[in-house]
Amino acid sequence: MRNLRNIGLAAGLALSVSVSALNAYASEPTVPPAPTPFPAEGKIKYVARDSILEFKALPEYHEPDWVTEKYVKTGKLPPVKDRLPKEPLVFKTANMQDGIGVYGDTMRHVIGGRPEGWNYGAGQTQGWGGIDIGLSECLTRTAPLFQVEAKDTEPLPNLARSWDWSKDGHKLTMHLVEGAKWSDGVAFNADDVMFYWDDEVVDPNVSPLNGATPETFGVGTTLKKIDDYTVEWTFKEAFPKQYLYAMAYGTFCPGPAHILKPQHPKYSKNTYDQFKNAFPPEFMNMPVMGAWVPVEYRPDDIIVMRRNPYYWKVDEKGNQLPYLNELHYKLSTWADRDVQAVAGAADFSNLEQPENFVASLKRAAEANAPARLAFGPRLIGYNLRMNFSANGWGNPDERSQAVRELNRNEDFRKAVTMALDRKALGDSLVKGPFTAIYPGGFSSGTSFYDRKSTVYYPFDLAGAKAELARAGLKDTDGDGFVNFPAGTAGGKNVEIVMLVNNDYGTDKSLAEGVVAQMEKLGLRVVLNGLNGTQRDASQYSGRFDWLIRRNDQELTSVVQNTEQLAPVGPKTSWNHRAPESGEVDLMPFEKDLVEIVNKFVASEDNDKRASLMKEFQKISTEHVYNIGLTEYPGALIVNKRFSNIPQGTPIFMFNWAEDSIVRERVFVAADKQAKYELFPEELPGKPGDKGPMN
């Protein structure tokens, strides 16, 4: 097949367009315009990192009275002190917005996803919307760090209560919480950690839900068990503290080995598909380390989770958490989530669909509004990502291969980014000061964003068409769309298939806007709209030309999942991976990005890290590595009856707000509690049993 990267001059001559004429069309790159001020943006109250939590034994422990009466006194449960670790995790009162809470009530969520099952480590979604966050606990925790200043930022302990570095910095010894138990009472220990590592992360036939790979924790990294409550990491780099962030949600959240291991192909006759699907949504009471356990699933109706009687965290008075007895997840649509939360039929939502902003603000401003609305910084961004793999990832056909060669052509990428009217894209979602022009790279709401290091190619359709000609493309059949050169993909129209998540209206609206604007450029773009799980499967297997993707943690917090910024390993990048038994075919500027990311991960100097990310931002945006579309703030919608919601909580930074608000500390004052519990005074039953234990 003809190499499209080498045909730009020939095509330019065929079009009788001189190089000087091409240059005359193109707009000069500049810095992006400053976003319009947004007065409704909430302000974060910063605190010291060590003021959030600690591990220690307390003189006494407490639980809801009904648990003691119905379960402890009848012999169904051990006393609460025997269900807790020797030294439980203790949340400090000073960091709790409204102080020590009281037991009772329910938090009602609405979600648009549907659960595949409970096998998170094998890649199954539980439906999103905070379900997996409520079930899973990870070695470290980062979500509450939004309230910690950058100079003090380091992951919080969690299942790993502490860690020690060797003198040379190549070994990290982690000490696990001793005496913590799964929700079915079985001890949590290093075997659970090692099963997740050896048989899910490292096993090439298993893909954990949030994309953990061995490279996520550093190329060549190993992990071994020392004893029941100690594991040891060995890294090639010295003191790679960056990987502590990767050990938080969602890339190191071990599952219950005592339940999962018997189903794994290494230890059974199961296939990998049978292992993945061994715990369908109907499998109730799946053991978890999280604060709530799934006890009821009604297809297309609701998921109900009840308090975990073995949860290993307490407040400073020794009250076993969580305060809330029950969580609901009504299975509806993502748009309906906002509507119901604003109306008071649900209690919590991340208002991330800008189409709902104006109506939600108006309703929240009413005196009798049941919910309060708090906007955060502009951390929700959308970008267009091109498949850069030219050596076989996803087994492309001739057309797809030709598109990938175009994607790797910088003139082509510049044509695409210059043809985007980003203001129009933002305005198509919502009018007002919400959306801002986003060229690509880091979200403007992160502390690592530097406007002066951001290269922006302004909207210029004439200049974009000139860049397209420079890339070697012209309309040879006069139908308004450019064609592949003769000998490439039959000389047909350049047709690009763009992957989009059908679960979200914003994703579809932006995708449709991109299609319309690319048509004006002369590119035919066809949408492949799939639901979330199908979309993920297509992306992870490389079956796409372009995709619309909402910004992830590497573009919002930067310090979390940093390895996903560039192809530092064969599977770390979202859109440029290696085929089986192959290597990533890096473009020259990508090699620079990989080098920067590796230096950032290995550095302990905050000033140097900030400087490295400025360099990354410049190279990334100058070479149009990911093409930004628009960005805007999200808002937290919380029913007014809930207490202990931290001030200025962003809906997404280190993690989603369901984790950032620390739901296990959230409570409802006794005089505001409502009778929403579907299974009052009941606890989870045995794994696999139907419904909770009565």
Disulfide bonds with the S-S distance in Angstrom:
Cys138-Cys253 1.97
